[in-house]
Amino acid sequence: MPPINCAHYDFIEIMCLHQYQVKLSLHSGVEIVGHFTQTTIVQQGGTKHEAIRGVTQQQQPIDIILTDIRRIDVLSANPVFEHLLLG
């Protein structure tokens, strides 16, 4: 998958900076609720990917590859943005 565009990456950085509670909808159909605190690089199958790192609603640590995300819905009050459609 091609990398995400810079404008979307900026919103993801804002999401991590404010540690918003979010619902991530993945291309696979899986939905994850949690909050994310940083961007990172993860290795999967010998390939490096940009990802976000945080914890699920059940307080389980998780890394999500950015290109796996289809949509972000911010659940926190008074966010800078409410939804982000990545493709």
HUTAQUI-V769661 format. One record per residue. N is the residue number from 1. RES is the residue in one letter. PSI is psi in whole degrees, -180 to 180 (* if undefined). Layout:
N;RES;PSI
N;RES;PSI
//
This chain:
1;M;143
2;P;157
3;P;160
4;I;158
5;N;162
6;C;-38
7;A;-42
8;H;-40
9;Y;-38
10;D;-42
11;F;-36
12;I;-40
13;E;-42
14;I;-44
15;M;-44
16;C;-41
17;L;-44
18;H;-6
19;Q;47
20;Y;145
21;Q;126
22;V;160
23;K;120
24;L;129
25;S;119
26;L;160
27;H;-27
28;S;-11
29;G;-11
30;V;141
31;E;135
32;I;130
33;V;131
34;G;-166
35;H;150
36;F;140
37;T;-13
38;Q;157
39;T;153
40;T;176
41;I;129
42;V;154
43;Q;130
44;Q;120
45;G;35
46;G;2
47;T;139
48;K;140
49;H;145
50;E;141
51;A;170
52;I;147
53;R;136
54;G;-153
55;V;147
56;T;175
57;Q;-27
58;Q;13
59;Q;29
60;Q;129
61;P;144
62;I;144
63;D;134
64;I;124
65;I;130
66;L;-40
67;T;-9
68;D;-15
69;I;128
70;R;-42
71;R;146
72;I;127
73;D;121
74;V;127
75;L;-15
76;S;155
77;A;146
78;N;50
79;P;163
80;V;-33
81;F;157
82;E;-37
83;H;150
84;L;121
85;L;115
86;L;-13
87;G;*
//
